[in-house]
Amino acid sequence: MLSYGVGRFLAEFLTGAYGIMAFFFYEKEMGLPAIFPTVATIIYSIWNAVNDPLIGWITGKKPILAQYGKRLFWIVFGIITCSLAFLLIFMVPQALHAHKVAVFVWMVIAVCLYDACYSLWEVNYQGVFPDKFRSQDVRRKAAVTSTAFGSVGIALGAVLPPLFYHYGNIGSYVVAGLVIAGVGIVGSIAIIPGVMQRAESVPMSEQQQEEPGFVESLKSTVKHREFTILAIMLFLYQSACICMTGSVNYVVNGVLGMPAKASTPIFAAMLVGALISVAVWSRVAKKLDNNFLMLVITNFFMAAAALPMTFCRTQLTFAIFMFLWGLGFGGCWTFIAPAMADVVDSIVLKERRRNEGVIMGVRAFFMRLSYASQGIVFWACHTITSYDSSAAGQQTSLAQWGITAHIGLVPSLFFLAAALLLLIARPIPAEKARANREALKELGL
């Protein structure tokens, strides 16, 4: 479980670092108008629509080193290549700096390459969870462990890079990228025991009908109501999180007028809140025994914590509400994997076969579609409030409202929509989830 948690750390470490650095780097440091990185993230999201489920399907059919589980090789290889691809995002050749279209093309190619490598390992990593951790208690323990690692990952992904890059120094972002790539490569070794399937579990994964084609698998996945509801909820949740973490550089630079290192206390406050919350929410979860209800409660909590940041104008107040948001964030994170496992159980029971690769691929598409949300939200807020990317420090009062809107108001609305969706739709009641697990045991799936 500890080793498996490293994967959650890496996923959130890379996602957090990308979220706070990429859009800001290309808009603020490379001087691209906000519409350029926005269009780049939309192209990237369209690429995701095919890339994620296709990678899940291909790697599921072509295992390497299958005696250790059909996903081990793809996870380790994907983490290494993903870490190196992350570095390329910030290695824009000097000759291109004066040409905005060329910089835009570099961004598109670099982020799409990074996403392909990220999908290669993360889709397979997520696919291990339902098959390796089978009972509700074991899944909850594994999820709590992963949440603790993931909380550290997203905080470190936000705290570590600003220690190496400096506003106005493009080369320093490459240094930060090297550090992040190094952490990823070390993690590729630490994750091996957690994703290596036990010998007795490998045959169980293969007790299924002949694999259908990619298109058939894709249609089969999206037709399940419980999966579609959870996928949309994950999109809304991730859109809010990416907007919030991606806003901190804008807050520090444009609202507070402080150096990059000033983001550290803000993210540290979020980390403390998330780590504290794991123990609290896990106790509540044992009493309620309902993964989807816990997602509803924690999304409402995050919506309430995010909204006041719209009106913050000091480092201390941002840190206070990031701490409160972290309390809800850690809780929501704890229940995403078990809730997704409940959905996978339901699909496997209906189809009498395991096909986690495509399921997790489609899930990954919905979650990373959030980068397009971030781009559109930032572009709209910056355009409406006349954000000046050439300004060295604090923005105008109007532009500051735009920045605090995309760290407070907009994420709050995303979280609220996610909570209401699950509350109204009720994808898998707790009693049905328990019955599904018992039925799968009887079927040997």
C-alpha positions, 0 to 999 in steps of 0.5 A: 500500500505504501508503494502504491501510494507513491503512484498517487504522489507522482500523479499529483506531484506532476499534475500540481507542478504542471498546473502551477507552471505551464499556463503561467510560463507561456502567458507571463514569461513567454509573453503569449496572449492568454488565448494562445495557451488556452487554445493549446490546452483545448487542442491537448484536451481533444488529443486526450479524447482519443489518447487516454482510452486508446492507450488503456486498450492497447496496453491492456491487450499487450502486456510485457513482463506479464508474470508480474502483472500486465501493467507493471512495465507500462507504469514504470516506462511511462513514469520515466518518459513522462518525467523527461517530457515534462522537462521539454515543456519549458525547454523552448529553444532560444531561436523561437522566443521572438516568434509567438506562433512558433512558441505556441506550436512548441507548447502544443507538441510538448504538452501532447507528448507529455500527456501521452507519456502521462497516460501511459503510466497513470491509466495503467496505475489506476487500473491496478486498484480495483483488481489488487485491492478487493474488499471495502476495508482494504480499499479504504485503507489503500485509499487513505494511504494514497491520499496521504501520499497524494496530498504531499505530492500536490503540495510538493508539486506546488511548493518545490518548483518556486524554490528553483524558478524566479519570475522574469528568468526563463532559464530557471524554469528549466532548472525546476523542470530538471528537479521535477523530472528527477523526482519522477525517475526516483519514484518510478523505482519506488512504485514497483512493489505497489503495482506488481500483482501477486502471482495468484491474482494474475490468473483471476484478472484473465478469467474473462471473455475475449477482449472486444475491439477498441470502439466496442470497448469505448461504447461499452464503458460510456453507456454505463450511467454510474460511470458517466456520472462519476466521470462528470463529477471528476471533471468538475472537481479537477477543474476546480482544483486545477484553477485553484492551484494554477492561480497561486502564481498569479495571486503571488505575483499580481495580487500580493506583488511578492516573489515566487517563494511567497507561494510556499506558505500558501501551499504548505497551509493546504498540505497541513489541512489535507493531511489532518483531514485524512484521519478525520474523514476516514473515521466519518467514512467508517460510520457512513460506509458510503463512498458517494455520500462522502464525495458529496459532503467533501465537495460542499465543504470545498465549495464553502472554503474556496468562495472567500478567497475571491475577497482575500488580499493578503498572504495570511488570508489566502493561507487560512482559506487554503488550509480550510480547502485542504481539509475538504480536499484531503477528504474528497481524495480519500473517496475517489479511488474507492468510489471508482472501484465501486463503479468498476465492480458494477461494470465488471458484474454487468459485462462478466469481464475485467476491462479496467484499461479502457475504463480508466482511460476514459476517466483520465480523459474527463479529469484532464479535460480540466486543463481546458477548463483552466485555460478558458477560465483564465482567458475569460477572467484575464480578458474581462478584467484587462490582465497585463502580462507585461506588468512586473508586479501587482496588477490593477484592482480590476485585474486582481478581481479577475485573479481572485475570481479564478482562485475562489468564485469559479472553483467554488461553483465547480465544487458545488456543481459536483456535489449537486450532481452526485446528490441528485443522481445517486450513481451507486447506493451503498447497499448496491456496492456491497452486493456487487462485491459479494457477487464478484467473489462468487463469480471469481472476478 
